Amino acid sequence: MNSDEQYMQAAIEQAMLADQLNEVPVGAVVVLDDQIIGRGFNQPITSHDPSAHAEIMALRQAAQFVENYRLVDADLYVTVEPCTMCSGAVVHSRIRRLIYGTTEPKAGVAQSQEQVFEKPYFNHQVDVIGGVLAQECTDVIQAFFKRRREEKKAAKK
């Protein structure tokens, strides 16, 4: 397992924490100098915070760690392709590399619906790598939504 896969595995572990709360299981970690300095998982429902996506939570923790809102030379690993809000936070925090697991066909903006990180109007460029442990990340999301569908079906009976 290479280092990108190891850190993505740590992000998957964060996603499982979201799953335990019945939140959409997305997890993220921020890495600087081969050390995880921020961890996060989706928690907008339980925290009553629409911005409490995994990426935002990990970026907040990392910024506190370095005592700076700019995370120069840090990498963000996230299990699912980021949305528009999270992509903006990635750019503004000056993340060096974004590494994500699986695509998000409905709302992902690194590859699926848009390629926001390729836009020339941003004052910071982020290197983007997709598909790291893609199947594992996909499996986590699919299992969650399968369970939710089964729960809804059982509740109707």
N, C-alpha and C positions, 0 to 999 in steps of 0.2 A: 504494500500500500504506500503510495507516495504522500507527500505532506499535504497536497490539496485534498486528497481523499481522506486523510486523517482528520483534517479540520472540518471537512464536510460531514464526517461521521459525528463530530461534536455538535454540529448544527442539527443533525438528525436527532440527537439526544435531546436537544432543546425543543424540537418539534413534538417529541413525545410528551413533554411537559404540558404543552398546549393541548394535546389530545386528551390528557388526563382531566383537563378542565372543560372538556367538550368544546374547545375552541378549534378553529381550523388549524391543523398541525403544520405550522411553518416555524422553522427555527433558524437562528442566525448566530454567528460568532464573528468578532473582530479580532484580527491577529496583527500584532506588531512585534517585530524582532523575535519571531518564532514563539510568541507567548500569546495566549488568549487573554485579551484585556477587556472584552465585552461579550456578554451573552444575552440572548433575548429570544422570546417566543411570543407568538400571537396571543394577545389578551385584551382585545378591545371590548369584548362582552363583559368579562369579569371585572375589568378595571373601569368600565363606563367611560372609555377614552377611544374615540375613533382613530386616533393616531397611534395607538398601541400595537402596531405591527411589529413582527419579530426584528426587522431591520432597525427600526427606530429605537426599540428597547436596547438592542445591542450597541447601537451608536451612542446612545445616551450614557450607558455604563462605561463605554470606552472613553468618551470625552471626560467623564468624571475622573477616570483613572489617570489620564495624561494631563488633566486640568487645563484643557484647551478644547474649543469646539472644532478645531481643525485636526484631523487625524492623518496628517501627512505620513506617507510610507506605510500606512496600515491597509490590510486587505479585509474585505467583508465576504464571508461565506454564508450563503442563504440557500435553503432547500428548494425554494420555488422562485422563479423569475419575478423580480420586483414590479410593483405597481408604480404609477406616476408619482404619488406622494413620496414613496420610499426612494425612488430614483432621484428625485430632487434633493432629498436629504443626503444621499450618497455623494452627489456632486458638491453640495455646499460644505460637506464635512471633509472634502479633499481626499477621499478614499483613493488609494492607488489602483487596486484591482478589485473588481466585483466577480466573485465566482459563485455561480448558482447551479443547482442540481437539475431540476426539471422545468420545462416551459410552463407558462400559464396562458393558455390560448385565448381566454376571455379578456384578461386585463394586463398581461405582461407587456412591458414596454422596452425591454432590452432587445427582444427579438420578435415576439409574437405579433403584437398589434402595432408596434412602433419600434424604432431603433434610436431611442432618445439619447443614448450615450454617444452616438455618432454625429449629433448635431453640432455644427460649428459655432453656434452662438453662445455655448457655455464657456465660462472662463476657466474651466478645469476639465481635462480629459481623463476618463476612467477607462482602464483596460478591462474588457469583459470576456469572461470565459464561461461558457455554458456547458451543461451536460456532465458535470462531475458527479458520479454516483447517481446518475439520472434515474435508473430503474429503482434503486432503493428509495429515492425521494418520491418518485411516482407511486410506489407501493404504499407509502405512508398516507399520502393524500387519498388515494383510491380506497384504501381500507376504511378511512374515516367516513367518506361520503357513502360508501356501501352500508356501513353501520347505521348512519343517519337515515338513509332510505328505509332500511329494515325496521328501525325504531318507529318511523312515521307510519309505515304500513301496519305494524303491530298495534299502534295506538288507535288506528281507524277501526280495528276489529272489536 
